[in-house]
């Protein structure tokens, strides 16, 4: 992978943060006032083999909290924090399995947002963020990334909202521009194509086609690109280096909403195009590899009030 693209981890990639705020802001009525979201997610990629030897398993535990407040009919502000725990388990005697380059990664992210809606059709979002992502024992001062996004959406009708934008992120020895697209198309009363706002295998990002069987039951199929990048400790095979783990999860989802304020979702699927990379402290490549399509499962609980 190129540069363009025990145990608490927070991993909220900048793209996910961006689409999360967008999906929440443009899917909620303007007069709703204050909204609070609490989410917890467990996500596991089961054992899969590397091309050059060895295998990997990854378990992730994430909690998120967000607050949005309607300042006026034109302005809305928000803040969000997330904490995630990731545990990587390498096995084998060759390739990345033999290197065992990292174990537990800890990431903390804080985002803010300001949305301006000059009329009933246009909305403009600005969202800065800061996050720290590092292995246990790594230098926290070298683990920060900063950035911001600007994004505009246009409501062509009540059933179709499209948006575009981009952002700049800097940290962990790279600076990256990220383009983004927002889609919310209510194809029918029951069928919706949108960037999913719910927590899950991709976080609130990617694209999902969902079907509302009833007010309580909802089904979906979707996919997204997911990447984690983090600073390593000073004792491993790449002291103070950088690790990156990425892939494209594709999933089936079933959600149950027993109350207006609670949603439980189950996911199952495969991660494709999986890649892993180890870099030195300056961000120069040491070794990289690909891993086989990997089965995964995820469960998330969301409470809103």
N, C-alpha and C positions, 0 to 999 in steps of 0.2 A: 504494500500500500504506500502511496506517496503522501507527502505532508499536507496536500490540500484537503485533502480530506483527513483480644482478638477482636474490635471488629465492627466498626460502623463505617459504611461507605455512603457518600451521597454522590450519585451520578446523574446530573441533569444536564445533558448536552445542550449547547446553545440553541440548536434547531428545535429541540423538544420544548425548551423553555418558551421560545418564540411562538410556536404553534399552540402551545398550551394556553397562553394568554389570549391569543387570537380566537381560538375555538370557544373559550369561555365568554369573552367579551361580546362576540357577535352572535352568540346563540341565546343570550339572556335578554329579557325585556328591559327597556330603558328605565322603567319606573320601579324596578325591583329594589333599588337602594343598596343596602349592604348585603354581601353574600360571603359566606365562609365555607371553604372546602377542606375536608380532612381525608387523606387517602393512605392506605397501606397496601403494599404489593409484595408478593413473593414470586420470584421468577427463577427457573432452573433450566439451564442447558445441560442435557444429559451427556454422558461420555461419548466423545467422538474422536476420531484419529486424525493426526497431522499427516500431510503428504510425506514428510521426511522423517517420520518416526515419532513415537510417543502419542499420548492422548491427553485430553483435557475435559474437565467438568467445571461449570461455573454456577454458583448459587448466589442470588441477589435478594436483598431484603430492603425495601424502600418505604419511607414515610414522607409525606408532603403535607404542607398546610398553606392555604392561600386565602387572602382577604381582598375583596374588591369593594370599592365604595363609589357610589354615584354622586359626584360633586354638583352636577347640574345636568340639564338635558343634553348639553354638548360635551361635558367633561366627565371622565371616569378615571379613577386611579386604583392601583392595586399593588400588593406586595406578596411575595411568596418565598418560602424556605423549603428546602428538602434535605433529607438525610438518607443515605443508602448504604447498605452493607453488601459488599461483594467478597466472595471467597472463591479463589481459583485453586483447583486441584490438578496438578500435572502428574502424569505417571509414565513410566517407560524408562529406557536406558539410552535412547538416541533422540536426536532432534530436540525440539522444545521440551519433550518429556524428560530428557536427560539434563537439560539446563535448569529446569525448575526456576524460571527467572523471577517470579514474584508469587506472593500468596494473598494477603488481605489488602484491599485498597479502600481508602477512606476519602470521601468527597462531601463537601458542604457547599451548597449553592444558595445565593440570595438574589432575587430578581425584583425589579420594580416595573411598573407600567403606567403610562398615561395615554388615554385614548380621547381623541377629539372627533366629534361627529357634527360637522357643520350643517348637515341636513339629514333627511330621512334615507338618503342613498349612500353617502360617502362616510367612511370612518378611517381615521389615521391613527396608528399605534406607534408609540416609541417605547422601547423596553431595554434598559440597561441591565447588566448582570455582573456578578463576580462569583467565582467558584474556586475552591481548593480541592485538588484531587491527588492523593499521594498514598503510597504504600505505608504500612505501619513502620515507624522509625525513620521515615524520610524527612528531609528538611522542608518544613511547612512553608518557609519563605520562598522556596523555589517551585511551589506547586500551584501558584495562582494563575487563573486566566480571567481576562476582563473583556468586555465587549458590549455591543448594543445593536439593536435592530430597529429599523423603521419599516412600516408596512401600511399599505392602503388597500381598502376593500370597497367594492361597489355592489349595492343590492339592485340587481336588474329587476327583481320582483320579490314577492314574499318567499318564493320557492328557490331562488337562485342568487347566491352571493359568491362573488369571485374576488380574490385579492392577490397582490404580488408585493414583493419587497426583497430586502436583503439585509445582511448584517456583517459586522466585522468583529472577529475575535482575535485576541492576542494573548499568548502565554505558552508555557511549556515548549519554548524554542520554535514557535511557528506563529505566523499571522495568516488568517484565512478569511476570505470573503465567502459568505454562504447565501446563495439565492433561495427564495422560498415562495411557495404558492399556497394560497388558501382557497379551499373549495367547500361550499355547502349547497348541495343541490337536492332538494326534496322532490324526487322523481315522481312519487305518488304519496298517498296518505300513509303508506307503510314502508316505502322504500326510500333510503337516504344514502347519498354518496357524499362523504365528508372526511376532513381530517379528524380522527377520533380525539375527543377531549379527555376520555377516561384513561386512567392508568392501566398499564398492561405490558405486554412483551416489548413494545416499542416506546412506552410512555405515550403522552398525548401528541403523537406525530404520525406521519405516513398518510395513507389513504385507506378508507374502509367503506365497503358497501354493507349496509345494515338493513334488517327487516324487522319491523315491530309487529310481532305476532299478537300482542295484547298490551295494555298499559303496564303489565308486570314483566312480560317476557320479550327479550330482544335478541336477535341473532346477527352475527356479522362475519365477514371475511375480509381480510386486509393484509397489507404488507408495508414495510418501512425500511429505511436504512438506519442502522444503529452503530455508533462508534464510541468507545471509551478510551481516553488518553490520560496518563497519570505519571507522576514522578515516582521513582523507585528509591529504596533505601541505599545506604552506603556500604552494605555488606554482601550484596549479591554478585551475580556474574557481570553486571553492568552497574558499578557503583554510581549512585546519583543519576542513573540513566532515566530513560522514558520507555514506558510500555504502551502499546496500543492494541486493542482487541475490537474487531468489528464484524459485521455481517448484516444480512437482510432477512429478518424474521417474517415469515408468512404464516397467518394464523386463521383459525376458526374460533369464534367467540359465542358464548351464551351468557346472557345477563338476566338477573332476577332482581326486580325492584319491589320488595315487599311493602315499603312505605314511600311516601313522597320524598323522604330525606335519606334513604339508604339504598345503595346498589351493590350487589355482589356479582362479580364477573369471573368466569372461568375461560381460560384460553388453552389451546393446544395447537401445535404446528411444528414447522421445521425452520431452522436458520440456514440460509443458503449464502453462497459467495463469502464464506467465512475466511478472515485473514487475521494474522497476528504478527506483530513487529516489535523488535527490540532495538532501541537506539542508545547511543552514549549520552553523556550529560549535555552535549552540545546539540543534540538532535540529529546526529549523523547515524545512518543505518549500520547495524551490526549484523543482524540476521532477521529474516522474515520467512513466513510459511503460510500455507493455507490449510484449513481443516475441512473435513467431509461435512456434507449436510447433516445437521444435528437436530434431533428431536428436542422439543422443549415443552414445558407446561407452566402456567402462571395462574394465580388467583389474586384478585384485588377486591378491596372493600372501600367504598366511598360514602362519606357522610356529609351532607350539606345542610346548612341552616343559615 
